[in-house]
Amino acid sequence: MRYIPHGVCSSAIDVELDGDVIKKVEFTGGCNGNTQGVSRLVEGMKVSDAIAKIKGIKCGFRPTSCPDQLALALEQAINQ
């Protein structure tokens, strides 16, 4: 599933799930080291656990962040 984030530097987030477990996450754009780190940390995690940990994180003065946008992408993926 591809999610188009809003209010962040990354331009797309690709998410692959295996049931309720995150199999793979790939960001397009954004802070490369940070997005790779977030992706690797959530891979293998249950979707609900990842959402609980990363939803609401802000980036500087922005009201959202790449991890927060990933949480929204995961919510969209499980509600489809």
C-alpha positions in Angstrom: 0.0 0.0 0.0 1.3 3.5 -0.8 0.5 6.4 1.4 1.1 10.0 0.5 2.1 11.9 3.6 1.3 15.5 4.4 3.3 18.2 6.1 6.6 16.4 6.0 9.7 16.1 3.8 9.0 12.5 2.6 6.8 12.3 -0.5 5.5 8.7 -0.1 5.5 5.8 2.4 5.1 2.2 1.1 3.9 -0.3 3.7 3.7 -4.0 3.4 1.8 -6.0 6.0 1.5 -9.7 6.8 -1.8 -9.8 8.6 -1.4 -7.4 11.6 2.4 -7.5 11.4 4.5 -4.9 9.6 6.6 -6.7 7.0 8.3 -3.8 5.2 8.3 0.0 5.3 10.0 2.2 2.7 10.0 6.0 2.7 10.6 8.1 -0.4 12.4 11.3 0.5 12.7 12.7 4.0 15.8 12.5 6.3 17.3 9.3 5.0 18.9 8.1 8.2 15.8 8.8 10.3 13.4 7.2 7.9 15.6 4.1 7.5 15.8 3.9 11.3 12.1 4.2 11.8 11.4 1.6 9.1 13.8 -1.0 10.6 12.5 -0.4 14.1 8.9 -1.1 13.2 9.5 -4.0 10.8 8.3 -7.2 12.6 6.1 -5.2 15.0 2.3 -5.5 15.3 0.6 -2.6 13.6 -1.2 -1.6 16.8 2.0 -1.5 18.8 3.8 0.6 16.2 0.9 3.1 16.0 0.9 3.4 19.8 4.6 4.2 19.9 4.9 6.7 17.0 1.5 8.4 16.6 1.7 12.1 17.6 5.4 12.6 17.2 6.2 16.1 15.9 9.2 17.3 13.9 10.4 20.7 15.0 7.7 23.3 14.7 5.6 21.0 12.4 2.4 19.5 13.9 3.4 16.1 12.4 6.5 14.0 11.5 7.5 11.1 9.3 6.8 8.6 12.2 3.4 10.3 12.8 2.6 10.0 9.1 3.6 6.4 9.1 1.2 5.8 12.0 -1.6 7.4 9.8 -0.5 5.1 6.9 -0.7 2.1 9.2 -4.2 3.1 10.4 -5.3 3.5 6.8 -3.9 0.1 5.9 -5.6 -1.8 8.7 -8.9 0.0 8.1 -9.1 -0.9 4.3 
